[in-house]
Amino acid sequence: EAIRAGDVISFAPGEKHWHGAGPKTTMTHVAMQEAMDGVHADWLEAVSDEQYGG
């Protein structure tokens, strides 16, 4: 799904998602997050160059 300047994206707690750009595009990520029950972001596995498309 294309995300454009000014769009607001939200995810349900526990929903796996990826933050990143494409090989020929950039992305700026601004996040506001609170700790729910003392838990912050759960960073998952790194994305390989093949998965990234670069």
mmCIF entry with sequence, helices, sheets and N, C-alpha, C, O atoms, coordinates in Angstrom:
data_MODEL
# 
_entry.id   MODEL 
# 
_entity.id                         1 
_entity.type                       polymer 
_entity.pdbx_number_of_molecules   1 
# 
_entity_poly.entity_id                      1 
_entity_poly.type                           'polypeptide(L)' 
_entity_poly.nstd_linkage                   no 
_entity_poly.nstd_monomer                   no 
_entity_poly.pdbx_seq_one_letter_code       EAIRAGDVISFAPGEKHWHGAGPKTTMTHVAMQEAMDGVHADWLEAVSDEQYGG 
_entity_poly.pdbx_seq_one_letter_code_can   EAIRAGDVISFAPGEKHWHGAGPKTTMTHVAMQEAMDGVHADWLEAVSDEQYGG 
_entity_poly.pdbx_strand_id                 A 
# 
loop_
_entity_poly_seq.entity_id 
_entity_poly_seq.num 
_entity_poly_seq.mon_id 
_entity_poly_seq.hetero 
1 1  GLU n 
1 2  ALA n 
1 3  ILE n 
1 4  ARG n 
1 5  ALA n 
1 6  GLY n 
1 7  ASP n 
1 8  VAL n 
1 9  ILE n 
1 10 SER n 
1 11 PHE n 
1 12 ALA n 
1 13 PRO n 
1 14 GLY n 
1 15 GLU n 
1 16 LYS n 
1 17 HIS n 
1 18 TRP n 
1 19 HIS n 
1 20 GLY n 
1 21 ALA n 
1 22 GLY n 
1 23 PRO n 
1 24 LYS n 
1 25 THR n 
1 26 THR n 
1 27 MET n 
1 28 THR n 
1 29 HIS n 
1 30 VAL n 
1 31 ALA n 
1 32 MET n 
1 33 GLN n 
1 34 GLU n 
1 35 ALA n 
1 36 MET n 
1 37 ASP n 
1 38 GLY n 
1 39 VAL n 
1 40 HIS n 
1 41 ALA n 
1 42 ASP n 
1 43 TRP n 
1 44 LEU n 
1 45 GLU n 
1 46 ALA n 
1 47 VAL n 
1 48 SER n 
1 49 ASP n 
1 50 GLU n 
1 51 GLN n 
1 52 TYR n 
1 53 GLY n 
1 54 GLY n 
# 
_struct_asym.id          A 
_struct_asym.entity_id   1 
# 
_struct_conf.conf_type_id            HELX_P 
_struct_conf.id                      HELX_P1 
_struct_conf.pdbx_PDB_helix_id       AA1 
_struct_conf.beg_label_comp_id       ASP 
_struct_conf.beg_label_asym_id       A 
_struct_conf.beg_label_seq_id        49 
_struct_conf.pdbx_beg_PDB_ins_code   ? 
_struct_conf.end_label_comp_id       TYR 
_struct_conf.end_label_asym_id       A 
_struct_conf.end_label_seq_id        52 
_struct_conf.pdbx_end_PDB_ins_code   ? 
_struct_conf.beg_auth_comp_id        ASP 
_struct_conf.beg_auth_asym_id        A 
_struct_conf.beg_auth_seq_id         49 
_struct_conf.end_auth_comp_id        TYR 
_struct_conf.end_auth_asym_id        A 
_struct_conf.end_auth_seq_id         52 
_struct_conf.pdbx_PDB_helix_class    1 
_struct_conf.details                 ? 
_struct_conf.pdbx_PDB_helix_length   4 
# 
_struct_conf_type.id          HELX_P 
_struct_conf_type.criteria    ? 
_struct_conf_type.reference   ? 
# 
loop_
_atom_site.group_PDB 
_atom_site.id 
_atom_site.type_symbol 
_atom_site.label_atom_id 
_atom_site.label_alt_id 
_atom_site.label_comp_id 
_atom_site.label_asym_id 
_atom_site.label_entity_id 
_atom_site.label_seq_id 
_atom_site.pdbx_PDB_ins_code 
_atom_site.Cartn_x 
_atom_site.Cartn_y 
_atom_site.Cartn_z 
_atom_site.occupancy 
_atom_site.B_iso_or_equiv 
_atom_site.pdbx_formal_charge 
_atom_site.auth_seq_id 
_atom_site.auth_comp_id 
_atom_site.auth_asym_id 
_atom_site.auth_atom_id 
_atom_site.pdbx_PDB_model_num 
ATOM 1   N N  . GLU A 1 1  ? 0.849  -1.178  0.000  1.00 0.00 ? 1  GLU A N  1 
ATOM 2   C CA . GLU A 1 1  ? 0.000  0.000   0.000  1.00 0.00 ? 1  GLU A CA 1 
ATOM 3   C C  . GLU A 1 1  ? 0.890  1.235   0.000  1.00 0.00 ? 1  GLU A C  1 
ATOM 4   O O  . GLU A 1 1  ? 1.825  1.338   0.794  1.00 0.00 ? 1  GLU A O  1 
ATOM 5   N N  . ALA A 1 2  ? 0.604  2.134   -0.863 1.00 0.00 ? 2  ALA A N  1 
ATOM 6   C CA . ALA A 1 2  ? 1.375  3.384   -0.923 1.00 0.00 ? 2  ALA A CA 1 
ATOM 7   C C  . ALA A 1 2  ? 1.022  4.258   0.273  1.00 0.00 ? 2  ALA A C  1 
ATOM 8   O O  . ALA A 1 2  ? -0.145 4.400   0.637  1.00 0.00 ? 2  ALA A O  1 
ATOM 9   N N  . ILE A 1 3  ? 2.041  4.832   0.868  1.00 0.00 ? 3  ILE A N  1 
ATOM 10  C CA . ILE A 1 3  ? 1.867  5.769   1.974  1.00 0.00 ? 3  ILE A CA 1 
ATOM 11  C C  . ILE A 1 3  ? 2.390  7.109   1.504  1.00 0.00 ? 3  ILE A C  1 
ATOM 12  O O  . ILE A 1 3  ? 3.510  7.197   0.999  1.00 0.00 ? 3  ILE A O  1 
ATOM 13  N N  . ARG A 1 4  ? 1.606  8.140   1.663  1.00 0.00 ? 4  ARG A N  1 
ATOM 14  C CA . ARG A 1 4  ? 1.961  9.462   1.154  1.00 0.00 ? 4  ARG A CA 1 
ATOM 15  C C  . ARG A 1 4  ? 2.206  10.440  2.300  1.00 0.00 ? 4  ARG A C  1 
ATOM 16  O O  . ARG A 1 4  ? 1.772  10.217  3.430  1.00 0.00 ? 4  ARG A O  1 
ATOM 17  N N  . ALA A 1 5  ? 2.901  11.514  1.991  1.00 0.00 ? 5  ALA A N  1 
ATOM 18  C CA . ALA A 1 5  ? 3.183  12.550  2.989  1.00 0.00 ? 5  ALA A CA 1 
ATOM 19  C C  . ALA A 1 5  ? 1.894  12.953  3.689  1.00 0.00 ? 5  ALA A C  1 
ATOM 20  O O  . ALA A 1 5  ? 0.880  13.214  3.042  1.00 0.00 ? 5  ALA A O  1 
ATOM 21  N N  . GLY A 1 6  ? 1.940  13.000  4.999  1.00 0.00 ? 6  GLY A N  1 
ATOM 22  C CA . GLY A 1 6  ? 0.780  13.390  5.788  1.00 0.00 ? 6  GLY A CA 1 
ATOM 23  C C  . GLY A 1 6  ? -0.090 12.236  6.240  1.00 0.00 ? 6  GLY A C  1 
ATOM 24  O O  . GLY A 1 6  ? -0.952 12.420  7.099  1.00 0.00 ? 6  GLY A O  1 
ATOM 25  N N  . ASP A 1 7  ? 0.112  11.042  5.680  1.00 0.00 ? 7  ASP A N  1 
ATOM 26  C CA . ASP A 1 7  ? -0.671 9.881   6.096  1.00 0.00 ? 7  ASP A CA 1 
ATOM 27  C C  . ASP A 1 7  ? -0.321 9.497   7.529  1.00 0.00 ? 7  ASP A C  1 
ATOM 28  O O  . ASP A 1 7  ? 0.822  9.657   7.958  1.00 0.00 ? 7  ASP A O  1 
ATOM 29  N N  . VAL A 1 8  ? -1.288 9.001   8.254  1.00 0.00 ? 8  VAL A N  1 
ATOM 30  C CA . VAL A 1 8  ? -1.081 8.469   9.595  1.00 0.00 ? 8  VAL A CA 1 
ATOM 31  C C  . VAL A 1 8  ? -1.380 6.983   9.531  1.00 0.00 ? 8  VAL A C  1 
ATOM 32  O O  . VAL A 1 8  ? -2.444 6.571   9.069  1.00 0.00 ? 8  VAL A O  1 
ATOM 33  N N  . ILE A 1 9  ? -0.440 6.193   9.994  1.00 0.00 ? 9  ILE A N  1 
ATOM 34  C CA . ILE A 1 9  ? -0.579 4.737   9.959  1.00 0.00 ? 9  ILE A CA 1 
ATOM 35  C C  . ILE A 1 9  ? -0.566 4.230   11.394 1.00 0.00 ? 9  ILE A C  1 
ATOM 36  O O  . ILE A 1 9  ? 0.267  4.658   12.193 1.00 0.00 ? 9  ILE A O  1 
ATOM 37  N N  . SER A 1 10 ? -1.466 3.339   11.725 1.00 0.00 ? 10 SER A N  1 
ATOM 38  C CA . SER A 1 10 ? -1.447 2.745   13.063 1.00 0.00 ? 10 SER A CA 1 
ATOM 39  C C  . SER A 1 10 ? -1.640 1.239   12.940 1.00 0.00 ? 10 SER A C  1 
ATOM 40  O O  . SER A 1 10 ? -2.226 0.749   11.976 1.00 0.00 ? 10 SER A O  1 
ATOM 41  N N  . PHE A 1 11 ? -1.143 0.529   13.919 1.00 0.00 ? 11 PHE A N  1 
ATOM 42  C CA . PHE A 1 11 ? -1.218 -0.928  13.940 1.00 0.00 ? 11 PHE A CA 1 
ATOM 43  C C  . PHE A 1 11 ? -1.760 -1.374  15.282 1.00 0.00 ? 11 PHE A C  1 
ATOM 44  O O  . PHE A 1 11 ? -1.550 -0.721  16.304 1.00 0.00 ? 11 PHE A O  1 
ATOM 45  N N  . ALA A 1 12 ? -2.451 -2.480  15.265 1.00 0.00 ? 12 ALA A N  1 
ATOM 46  C CA . ALA A 1 12 ? -2.941 -3.063  16.508 1.00 0.00 ? 12 ALA A CA 1 
ATOM 47  C C  . ALA A 1 12 ? -1.762 -3.606  17.311 1.00 0.00 ? 12 ALA A C  1 
ATOM 48  O O  . ALA A 1 12 ? -0.763 -4.025  16.727 1.00 0.00 ? 12 ALA A O  1 
ATOM 49  N N  . PRO A 1 13 ? -1.862 -3.606  18.629 1.00 0.00 ? 13 PRO A N  1 
ATOM 50  C CA . PRO A 1 13 ? -0.787 -4.186  19.438 1.00 0.00 ? 13 PRO A CA 1 
ATOM 51  C C  . PRO A 1 13 ? -0.491 -5.618  18.989 1.00 0.00 ? 13 PRO A C  1 
ATOM 52  O O  . PRO A 1 13 ? -1.404 -6.422  18.806 1.00 0.00 ? 13 PRO A O  1 
ATOM 53  N N  . GLY A 1 14 ? 0.788  -5.921  18.817 1.00 0.00 ? 14 GLY A N  1 
ATOM 54  C CA . GLY A 1 14 ? 1.203  -7.263  18.418 1.00 0.00 ? 14 GLY A CA 1 
ATOM 55  C C  . GLY A 1 14 ? 1.184  -7.525  16.927 1.00 0.00 ? 14 GLY A C  1 
ATOM 56  O O  . GLY A 1 14 ? 1.620  -8.591  16.493 1.00 0.00 ? 14 GLY A O  1 
ATOM 57  N N  . GLU A 1 15 ? 0.689  -6.581  16.120 1.00 0.00 ? 15 GLU A N  1 
ATOM 58  C CA . GLU A 1 15 ? 0.653  -6.783  14.672 1.00 0.00 ? 15 GLU A CA 1 
ATOM 59  C C  . GLU A 1 15 ? 2.047  -6.580  14.083 1.00 0.00 ? 15 GLU A C  1 
ATOM 60  O O  . GLU A 1 15 ? 2.654  -5.524  14.263 1.00 0.00 ? 15 GLU A O  1 
ATOM 61  N N  . LYS A 1 16 ? 2.554  -7.599  13.377 1.00 0.00 ? 16 LYS A N  1 
ATOM 62  C CA . LYS A 1 16 ? 3.885  -7.535  12.774 1.00 0.00 ? 16 LYS A CA 1 
ATOM 63  C C  . LYS A 1 16 ? 3.836  -6.622  11.550 1.00 0.00 ? 16 LYS A C  1 
ATOM 64  O O  . LYS A 1 16 ? 2.964  -6.757  10.692 1.00 0.00 ? 16 LYS A O  1 
ATOM 65  N N  . HIS A 1 17 ? 4.790  -5.688  11.487 1.00 0.00 ? 17 HIS A N  1 
ATOM 66  C CA . HIS A 1 17 ? 4.854  -4.771  10.349 1.00 0.00 ? 17 HIS A CA 1 
ATOM 67  C C  . HIS A 1 17 ? 6.290  -4.320  10.162 1.00 0.00 ? 17 HIS A C  1 
ATOM 68  O O  . HIS A 1 17 ? 7.138  -4.553  11.024 1.00 0.00 ? 17 HIS A O  1 
ATOM 69  N N  . TRP A 1 18 ? 6.561  -3.681  9.050  1.00 0.00 ? 18 TRP A N  1 
ATOM 70  C CA . TRP A 1 18 ? 7.926  -3.301  8.674  1.00 0.00 ? 18 TRP A CA 1 
ATOM 71  C C  . TRP A 1 18 ? 7.997  -1.805  8.449  1.00 0.00 ? 18 TRP A C  1 
ATOM 72  O O  . TRP A 1 18 ? 7.092  -1.211  7.864  1.00 0.00 ? 18 TRP A O  1 
ATOM 73  N N  . HIS A 1 19 ? 9.073  -1.202  8.913  1.00 0.00 ? 19 HIS A N  1 
ATOM 74  C CA . HIS A 1 19 ? 9.341  0.222   8.679  1.00 0.00 ? 19 HIS A CA 1 
ATOM 75  C C  . HIS A 1 19 ? 10.486 0.292   7.693  1.00 0.00 ? 19 HIS A C  1 
ATOM 76  O O  . HIS A 1 19 ? 11.571 -0.208  7.988  1.00 0.00 ? 19 HIS A O  1 
ATOM 77  N N  . GLY A 1 20 ? 10.290 0.881   6.562  1.00 0.00 ? 20 GLY A N  1 
ATOM 78  C CA . GLY A 1 20 ? 11.404 1.001   5.637  1.00 0.00 ? 20 GLY A CA 1 
ATOM 79  C C  . GLY A 1 20 ? 11.009 1.623   4.324  1.00 0.00 ? 20 GLY A C  1 
ATOM 80  O O  . GLY A 1 20 ? 9.833  1.835   4.028  1.00 0.00 ? 20 GLY A O  1 
ATOM 81  N N  . ALA A 1 21 ? 12.025 1.905   3.551  1.00 0.00 ? 21 ALA A N  1 
ATOM 82  C CA . ALA A 1 21 ? 11.853 2.503   2.236  1.00 0.00 ? 21 ALA A CA 1 
ATOM 83  C C  . ALA A 1 21 ? 12.038 1.420   1.182  1.00 0.00 ? 21 ALA A C  1 
ATOM 84  O O  . ALA A 1 21 ? 12.150 0.238   1.509  1.00 0.00 ? 21 ALA A O  1 
ATOM 85  N N  . GLY A 1 22 ? 12.067 1.819   -0.059 1.00 0.00 ? 22 GLY A N  1 
ATOM 86  C CA . GLY A 1 22 ? 12.389 0.917   -1.154 1.00 0.00 ? 22 GLY A CA 1 
ATOM 87  C C  . GLY A 1 22 ? 13.791 1.196   -1.638 1.00 0.00 ? 22 GLY A C  1 
ATOM 88  O O  . GLY A 1 22 ? 14.413 2.167   -1.207 1.00 0.00 ? 22 GLY A O  1 
ATOM 89  N N  . PRO A 1 23 ? 14.301 0.359   -2.529 1.00 0.00 ? 23 PRO A N  1 
ATOM 90  C CA . PRO A 1 23 ? 15.666 0.540   -3.015 1.00 0.00 ? 23 PRO A CA 1 
ATOM 91  C C  . PRO A 1 23 ? 15.897 1.890   -3.686 1.00 0.00 ? 23 PRO A C  1 
ATOM 92  O O  . PRO A 1 23 ? 17.026 2.380   -3.716 1.00 0.00 ? 23 PRO A O  1 
ATOM 93  N N  . LYS A 1 24 ? 14.843 2.495   -4.224 1.00 0.00 ? 24 LYS A N  1 
ATOM 94  C CA . LYS A 1 24 ? 15.006 3.763   -4.939 1.00 0.00 ? 24 LYS A CA 1 
ATOM 95  C C  . LYS A 1 24 ? 14.196 4.891   -4.314 1.00 0.00 ? 24 LYS A C  1 
ATOM 96  O O  . LYS A 1 24 ? 14.000 5.936   -4.934 1.00 0.00 ? 24 LYS A O  1 
ATOM 97  N N  . THR A 1 25 ? 13.730 4.682   -3.099 1.00 0.00 ? 25 THR A N  1 
ATOM 98  C CA . THR A 1 25 ? 12.940 5.699   -2.414 1.00 0.00 ? 25 THR A CA 1 
ATOM 99  C C  . THR A 1 25 ? 13.431 5.851   -0.979 1.00 0.00 ? 25 THR A C  1 
ATOM 100 O O  . THR A 1 25 ? 14.139 4.989   -0.460 1.00 0.00 ? 25 THR A O  1 
ATOM 101 N N  . THR A 1 26 ? 13.053 6.939   -0.355 1.00 0.00 ? 26 THR A N  1 
ATOM 102 C CA . THR A 1 26 ? 13.408 7.157   1.042  1.00 0.00 ? 26 THR A CA 1 
ATOM 103 C C  . THR A 1 26 ? 12.156 7.159   1.897  1.00 0.00 ? 26 THR A C  1 
ATOM 104 O O  . THR A 1 26 ? 11.037 7.219   1.389  1.00 0.00 ? 26 THR A O  1 
ATOM 105 N N  . MET A 1 27 ? 12.361 7.093   3.189  1.00 0.00 ? 27 MET A N  1 
ATOM 106 C CA . MET A 1 27 ? 11.248 7.151   4.121  1.00 0.00 ? 27 MET A CA 1 
ATOM 107 C C  . MET A 1 27 ? 11.733 7.795   5.405  1.00 0.00 ? 27 MET A C  1 
ATOM 108 O O  . MET A 1 27 ? 12.841 7.510   5.860  1.00 0.00 ? 27 MET A O  1 
ATOM 109 N N  . THR A 1 28 ? 10.934 8.645   5.983  1.00 0.00 ? 28 THR A N  1 
ATOM 110 C CA . THR A 1 28 ? 11.214 9.189   7.304  1.00 0.00 ? 28 THR A CA 1 
ATOM 111 C C  . THR A 1 28 ? 10.201 8.596   8.260  1.00 0.00 ? 28 THR A C  1 
ATOM 112 O O  . THR A 1 28 ? 8.996  8.646   8.012  1.00 0.00 ? 28 THR A O  1 
ATOM 113 N N  . HIS A 1 29 ? 10.683 8.042   9.338  1.00 0.00 ? 29 HIS A N  1 
ATOM 114 C CA . HIS A 1 29 ? 9.816  7.391   10.320 1.00 0.00 ? 29 HIS A CA 1 
ATOM 115 C C  . HIS A 1 29 ? 9.787  8.250   11.578 1.00 0.00 ? 29 HIS A C  1 
ATOM 116 O O  . HIS A 1 29 ? 10.828 8.513   12.179 1.00 0.00 ? 29 HIS A O  1 
ATOM 117 N N  . VAL A 1 30 ? 8.619  8.677   11.967 1.00 0.00 ? 30 VAL A N  1 
ATOM 118 C CA . VAL A 1 30 ? 8.430  9.396   13.222 1.00 0.00 ? 30 VAL A CA 1 
ATOM 119 C C  . VAL A 1 30 ? 7.443  8.574   14.038 1.00 0.00 ? 30 VAL A C  1 
ATOM 120 O O  . VAL A 1 30 ? 6.325  8.316   13.592 1.00 0.00 ? 30 VAL A O  1 
ATOM 121 N N  . ALA A 1 31 ? 7.850  8.165   15.219 1.00 0.00 ? 31 ALA A N  1 
ATOM 122 C CA . ALA A 1 31 ? 6.988  7.304   16.027 1.00 0.00 ? 31 ALA A CA 1 
ATOM 123 C C  . ALA A 1 31 ? 6.773  7.896   17.406 1.00 0.00 ? 31 ALA A C  1 
ATOM 124 O O  . ALA A 1 31 ? 7.684  8.468   18.005 1.00 0.00 ? 31 ALA A O  1 
ATOM 125 N N  . MET A 1 32 ? 5.563  7.750   17.892 1.00 0.00 ? 32 MET A N  1 
ATOM 126 C CA . MET A 1 32 ? 5.237  8.092   19.276 1.00 0.00 ? 32 MET A CA 1 
ATOM 127 C C  . MET A 1 32 ? 4.741  6.810   19.912 1.00 0.00 ? 32 MET A C  1 
ATOM 128 O O  . MET A 1 32 ? 3.856  6.138   19.381 1.00 0.00 ? 32 MET A O  1 
ATOM 129 N N  . GLN A 1 33 ? 5.314  6.483   21.042 1.00 0.00 ? 33 GLN A N  1 
ATOM 130 C CA . GLN A 1 33 ? 4.991  5.198   21.640 1.00 0.00 ? 33 GLN A CA 1 
ATOM 131 C C  . GLN A 1 33 ? 5.011  5.316   23.150 1.00 0.00 ? 33 GLN A C  1 
ATOM 132 O O  . GLN A 1 33 ? 5.858  6.000   23.723 1.00 0.00 ? 33 GLN A O  1 
ATOM 133 N N  . GLU A 1 34 ? 4.091  4.657   23.770 1.00 0.00 ? 34 GLU A N  1 
ATOM 134 C CA . GLU A 1 34 ? 4.117  4.575   25.220 1.00 0.00 ? 34 GLU A CA 1 
ATOM 135 C C  . GLU A 1 34 ? 4.354  3.124   25.606 1.00 0.00 ? 34 GLU A C  1 
ATOM 136 O O  . GLU A 1 34 ? 4.035  2.211   24.845 1.00 0.00 ? 34 GLU A O  1 
ATOM 137 N N  . ALA A 1 35 ? 4.901  2.921   26.761 1.00 0.00 ? 35 ALA A N  1 
ATOM 138 C CA . ALA A 1 35 ? 5.121  1.559   27.243 1.00 0.00 ? 35 ALA A CA 1 
ATOM 139 C C  . ALA A 1 35 ? 3.801  1.039   27.813 1.00 0.00 ? 35 ALA A C  1 
ATOM 140 O O  . ALA A 1 35 ? 3.228  1.633   28.727 1.00 0.00 ? 35 ALA A O  1 
ATOM 141 N N  . MET A 1 36 ? 3.339  -0.055  27.269 1.00 0.00 ? 36 MET A N  1 
ATOM 142 C CA . MET A 1 36 ? 2.129  -0.690  27.776 1.00 0.00 ? 36 MET A CA 1 
ATOM 143 C C  . MET A 1 36 ? 2.566  -1.783  28.745 1.00 0.00 ? 36 MET A C  1 
ATOM 144 O O  . MET A 1 36 ? 3.265  -2.717  28.352 1.00 0.00 ? 36 MET A O  1 
ATOM 145 N N  . ASP A 1 37 ? 2.168  -1.675  29.977 1.00 0.00 ? 37 ASP A N  1 
ATOM 146 C CA . ASP A 1 37 ? 2.574  -2.641  31.004 1.00 0.00 ? 37 ASP A CA 1 
ATOM 147 C C  . ASP A 1 37 ? 4.086  -2.779  31.068 1.00 0.00 ? 37 ASP A C  1 
ATOM 148 O O  . ASP A 1 37 ? 4.599  -3.870  31.316 1.00 0.00 ? 37 ASP A O  1 
ATOM 149 N N  . GLY A 1 38 ? 4.815  -1.668  30.845 1.00 0.00 ? 38 GLY A N  1 
ATOM 150 C CA . GLY A 1 38 ? 6.268  -1.678  30.926 1.00 0.00 ? 38 GLY A CA 1 
ATOM 151 C C  . GLY A 1 38 ? 6.968  -2.232  29.700 1.00 0.00 ? 38 GLY A C  1 
ATOM 152 O O  . GLY A 1 38 ? 8.186  -2.408  29.722 1.00 0.00 ? 38 GLY A O  1 
ATOM 153 N N  . VAL A 1 39 ? 6.227  -2.516  28.618 1.00 0.00 ? 39 VAL A N  1 
ATOM 154 C CA . VAL A 1 39 ? 6.804  -3.111  27.411 1.00 0.00 ? 39 VAL A CA 1 
ATOM 155 C C  . VAL A 1 39 ? 6.847  -2.064  26.300 1.00 0.00 ? 39 VAL A C  1 
ATOM 156 O O  . VAL A 1 39 ? 5.844  -1.414  26.006 1.00 0.00 ? 39 VAL A O  1 
ATOM 157 N N  . HIS A 1 40 ? 8.007  -1.913  25.695 1.00 0.00 ? 40 HIS A N  1 
ATOM 158 C CA . HIS A 1 40 ? 8.179  -1.011  24.557 1.00 0.00 ? 40 HIS A CA 1 
ATOM 159 C C  . HIS A 1 40 ? 8.125  -1.827  23.266 1.00 0.00 ? 40 HIS A C  1 
ATOM 160 O O  . HIS A 1 40 ? 7.617  -2.949  23.268 1.00 0.00 ? 40 HIS A O  1 
ATOM 161 N N  . ALA A 1 41 ? 8.634  -1.290  22.184 1.00 0.00 ? 41 ALA A N  1 
ATOM 162 C CA . ALA A 1 41 ? 8.646  -1.975  20.888 1.00 0.00 ? 41 ALA A CA 1 
ATOM 163 C C  . ALA A 1 41 ? 9.378  -3.308  20.982 1.00 0.00 ? 41 ALA A C  1 
ATOM 164 O O  . ALA A 1 41 ? 10.374 -3.435  21.695 1.00 0.00 ? 41 ALA A O  1 
ATOM 165 N N  . ASP A 1 42 ? 8.879  -4.287  20.264 1.00 0.00 ? 42 ASP A N  1 
ATOM 166 C CA . ASP A 1 42 ? 9.511  -5.605  20.166 1.00 0.00 ? 42 ASP A CA 1 
ATOM 167 C C  . ASP A 1 42 ? 10.115 -5.696  18.772 1.00 0.00 ? 42 ASP A C  1 
ATOM 168 O O  . ASP A 1 42 ? 9.420  -6.032  17.814 1.00 0.00 ? 42 ASP A O  1 
ATOM 169 N N  . TRP A 1 43 ? 11.420 -5.395  18.654 1.00 0.00 ? 43 TRP A N  1 
ATOM 170 C CA . TRP A 1 43 ? 12.077 -5.391  17.350 1.00 0.00 ? 43 TRP A CA 1 
ATOM 171 C C  . TRP A 1 43 ? 12.264 -6.823  16.893 1.00 0.00 ? 43 TRP A C  1 
ATOM 172 O O  . TRP A 1 43 ? 12.794 -7.650  17.634 1.00 0.00 ? 43 TRP A O  1 
ATOM 173 N N  . LEU A 1 44 ? 11.839 -7.115  15.696 1.00 0.00 ? 44 LEU A N  1 
ATOM 174 C CA . LEU A 1 44 ? 11.882 -8.474  15.160 1.00 0.00 ? 44 LEU A CA 1 
ATOM 175 C C  . LEU A 1 44 ? 13.142 -8.687  14.347 1.00 0.00 ? 44 LEU A C  1 
ATOM 176 O O  . LEU A 1 44 ? 14.117 -7.951  14.497 1.00 0.00 ? 44 LEU A O  1 
ATOM 177 N N  . GLU A 1 45 ? 13.125 -9.693  13.484 1.00 0.00 ? 45 GLU A N  1 
ATOM 178 C CA . GLU A 1 45 ? 14.314 -10.059 12.715 1.00 0.00 ? 45 GLU A CA 1 
ATOM 179 C C  . GLU A 1 45 ? 14.703 -8.962  11.724 1.00 0.00 ? 45 GLU A C  1 
ATOM 180 O O  . GLU A 1 45 ? 13.862 -8.201  11.246 1.00 0.00 ? 45 GLU A O  1 
ATOM 181 N N  . ALA A 1 46 ? 15.993 -8.907  11.433 1.00 0.00 ? 46 ALA A N  1 
ATOM 182 C CA . ALA A 1 46 ? 16.487 -7.961  10.423 1.00 0.00 ? 46 ALA A CA 1 
ATOM 183 C C  . ALA A 1 46 ? 15.990 -8.385  9.043  1.00 0.00 ? 46 ALA A C  1 
ATOM 184 O O  . ALA A 1 46 ? 15.728 -9.566  8.811  1.00 0.00 ? 46 ALA A O  1 
ATOM 185 N N  . VAL A 1 47 ? 15.863 -7.437  8.141  1.00 0.00 ? 47 VAL A N  1 
ATOM 186 C CA . VAL A 1 47 ? 15.435 -7.712  6.772  1.00 0.00 ? 47 VAL A CA 1 
ATOM 187 C C  . VAL A 1 47 ? 16.684 -7.847  5.908  1.00 0.00 ? 47 VAL A C  1 
ATOM 188 O O  . VAL A 1 47 ? 17.564 -6.986  5.942  1.00 0.00 ? 47 VAL A O  1 
ATOM 189 N N  . SER A 1 48 ? 16.760 -8.923  5.136  1.00 0.00 ? 48 SER A N  1 
ATOM 190 C CA . SER A 1 48 ? 17.918 -9.145  4.266  1.00 0.00 ? 48 SER A CA 1 
ATOM 191 C C  . SER A 1 48 ? 17.851 -8.229  3.045  1.00 0.00 ? 48 SER A C  1 
ATOM 192 O O  . SER A 1 48 ? 16.802 -7.663  2.739  1.00 0.00 ? 48 SER A O  1 
ATOM 193 N N  . ASP A 1 49 ? 18.986 -8.092  2.352  1.00 0.00 ? 49 ASP A N  1 
ATOM 194 C CA . ASP A 1 49 ? 19.000 -7.312  1.111  1.00 0.00 ? 49 ASP A CA 1 
ATOM 195 C C  . ASP A 1 49 ? 18.019 -7.887  0.103  1.00 0.00 ? 49 ASP A C  1 
ATOM 196 O O  . ASP A 1 49 ? 17.367 -7.138  -0.623 1.00 0.00 ? 49 ASP A O  1 
ATOM 197 N N  . GLU A 1 50 ? 17.906 -9.217  0.051  1.00 0.00 ? 50 GLU A N  1 
ATOM 198 C CA . GLU A 1 50 ? 16.977 -9.862  -0.891 1.00 0.00 ? 50 GLU A CA 1 
ATOM 199 C C  . GLU A 1 50 ? 15.528 -9.508  -0.548 1.00 0.00 ? 50 GLU A C  1 
ATOM 200 O O  . GLU A 1 50 ? 14.744 -9.185  -1.440 1.00 0.00 ? 50 GLU A O  1 
ATOM 201 N N  . GLN A 1 51 ? 15.170 -9.566  0.725  1.00 0.00 ? 51 GLN A N  1 
ATOM 202 C CA . GLN A 1 51 ? 13.816 -9.203  1.141  1.00 0.00 ? 51 GLN A CA 1 
ATOM 203 C C  . GLN A 1 51 ? 13.546 -7.722  0.890  1.00 0.00 ? 51 GLN A C  1 
ATOM 204 O O  . GLN A 1 51 ? 12.449 -7.341  0.482  1.00 0.00 ? 51 GLN A O  1 
ATOM 205 N N  . TYR A 1 52 ? 14.547 -6.904  1.136  1.00 0.00 ? 52 TYR A N  1 
ATOM 206 C CA . TYR A 1 52 ? 14.435 -5.459  0.970  1.00 0.00 ? 52 TYR A CA 1 
ATOM 207 C C  . TYR A 1 52 ? 14.290 -5.071  -0.492 1.00 0.00 ? 52 TYR A C  1 
ATOM 208 O O  . TYR A 1 52 ? 13.655 -4.069  -0.820 1.00 0.00 ? 52 TYR A O  1 
ATOM 209 N N  . GLY A 1 53 ? 14.888 -5.877  -1.371 1.00 0.00 ? 53 GLY A N  1 
ATOM 210 C CA . GLY A 1 53 ? 14.814 -5.598  -2.807 1.00 0.00 ? 53 GLY A CA 1 
ATOM 211 C C  . GLY A 1 53 ? 15.970 -4.763  -3.298 1.00 0.00 ? 53 GLY A C  1 
ATOM 212 O O  . GLY A 1 53 ? 15.921 -4.236  -4.409 1.00 0.00 ? 53 GLY A O  1 
ATOM 213 N N  . GLY A 1 54 ? 17.012 -4.631  -2.495 1.00 0.00 ? 54 GLY A N  1 
ATOM 214 C CA . GLY A 1 54 ? 18.143 -3.785  -2.858 1.00 0.00 ? 54 GLY A CA 1 
ATOM 215 C C  . GLY A 1 54 ? 19.272 -4.495  -3.533 1.00 0.00 ? 54 GLY A C  1 
ATOM 216 O O  . GLY A 1 54 ? 20.275 -3.871  -3.879 1.00 0.00 ? 54 GLY A O  1 
# 
